[in-house]
Amino acid sequence: GGLPTMVDASTSSGGLIGGGDVSIVDSVSGTVDSSSLSSDSIKTTTSTTTAENSTASADMVATNNDQTTQQLEQMQSIALQMMSSFTIGALATFAHSALFDSIGQKIGAGLRRELFTKLIHQEVSFFDQNRAGELANRLSTDVHEVAEHLVQNIAYFLSNLVRSLA
């Protein structure tokens, strides 16, 4: 609803100057009350209206502060959830890398051991036909490549398996 509007009938500008008769116009219904008001009652009405406006303004500020506090708490909650998600993702990535590196090293070590055992038990004519540098290169580089590709394929398989189950 609206507050009544006071109009001074003695001035042409509609202000409260001059001490004449004052008409009260209800801004909602448009009705006019042509009572004669003293300047004391106008001051009282004005100060009461100002106090009511101050109270309403204080209530609006308090409501805005409550809304701002709630929004800030929501933002903090979302930020905490995001940080938790990123932290869990980083830990999972670290565990994945560490696990598959360890598996790759074990596979590579097992392959080298088997290959070395096979090389040691070869006939002497085998070493006459193959150069020692080439054999050593196969023992280190080729075994590493095979182990790395095998681990990548295992990781790819497990990743697709998890995606298909989810």
N, C-alpha and C positions, 0 to 999 in steps of 0.2 A: 504494500500500500504506500501511498504518498503522504507526506507531511502537509498540513495546511499552509498556505501561502498568505502572508500578510501584505496588504496593499494599503498605502496611505492615500486617502481620498483627497487630501489637501494639497498634494504636490502633483505636478504633471509627469514627473519622472517615475512615479510609483515607489519612491524610497520612503524611509521612515523619518523624514525630516519635517519639521514644522508643527508637530503636536496636534494635528487635526484628527478627525474620525478615521478609524482604521477598519477596513473590511477584511474578514478572513475568508479566503477562497479555498475550498477543499480541492486539491489537485486531482483527486481520483474521481469524485462525483461531479465536480464543477459547481457545487452549491455555494452561495454567498451568504455570510453572516455579517450584517452591517452593524454590529454592536460597537459602541464607543469604548475604546480601551485607553487606559491611562498609560503614560510612558513607563511607570513602574511595572505594570503587568507585561508590557512588551519586553522590558529588560529581563524579567523573570522567565518569560517564554523563550526568549533568545538564549539565555544562559542554560535553561533546561535542555533545549534542543542541541546546543553545543556540547553539553555533557553527554547526552544520548549519542551524538555523533562520535564523540571521543571514545565512548564505550564500544560502539559498533566497530570503530577503526581498530581498537585494541583487540577485539574478538577476531577480526579479519586477519590481523598480524599474527595472532596466536595460531589460527587455523593454518595460515601459510607456513608458519614455522613447523607445525606438526607435519604438514605435507612434505616440506623440504626434508625434515628429519627422516620420514618414512622413505622418501626417494633415495636419500643418502644411504640408508641402511640396505635398501634393495641393491644399489650399485655396489656396495661393499660385499654383499653376499654373492653377487654375480662375479665380481673380481676374484673372490676367494675360490669360487667353483672353477673359474678358468685357470687360476694358478695351480689348483689341485690337479686339474685335468692335464695340464702341461707337464707338471712334475711326474705324475704317474706315467705319462707317455714317454718322458725322458728316461725314467727308470726302466720301463719295459724295453725301450730301444737298447739301453746299455746291457740289460740281461740277455736280450736276443743276440747282440754282437758278441758278448763274452762267451755265451753258450756255444754258438756256432764256430767261433774261433777255436775254442777248446776242442770241439768235435773234429774240426779240420786238422788241428795239430796231431790229434791222436790217430786219425786215419792216415795222415802223411807219415807219421812215425812207424805205424804198422806196415805200410807199403814199403818204406825204405828198409825196414828190418827184413822183410821177406825177399826183397830184391837183392839185398846184400848177401843174405844166406844163399840165394841161388847163384850169385856171382862167385862166391867163395868156393862153391862146390863144382865149378866148371872145370873142364879139362884145360891143360896148359895150352893146347892148340887154339882154344877159344881166345885167349889173351894175345896170342900171336896174330890173330886175324883182326881183332878189335883194339883200337887205341885206348889207353888208360884214361885220357882226358875226356874222350867221348863217353866212356862208361861212367865216370864221375859226374859229368854233366847230366846224364840221364838219371843218375841216382838222386841228384838234388833238385834240378829244375823241373824235369818232367813229372816226377812224383809230386812235387808241390802243385803243379798245374792240375793234375788229375784229382788230387785231394780237394783243391779249391772248387773245381767245377762240380765235383760230387756233393760237396756241402751246399753249394748254391742250388743245385737241383733238389736236394732234400728240403731246404728252406722254402723253395717255390712250391713244392708238393704240399708241405704242411700249411703254408699260407692259403693255398687254394682249398685244402681240406677244411680249414677253419671257416673260410668264407662260405663254402657250400653248406656247412652245418648251421651257420648263423642265419 
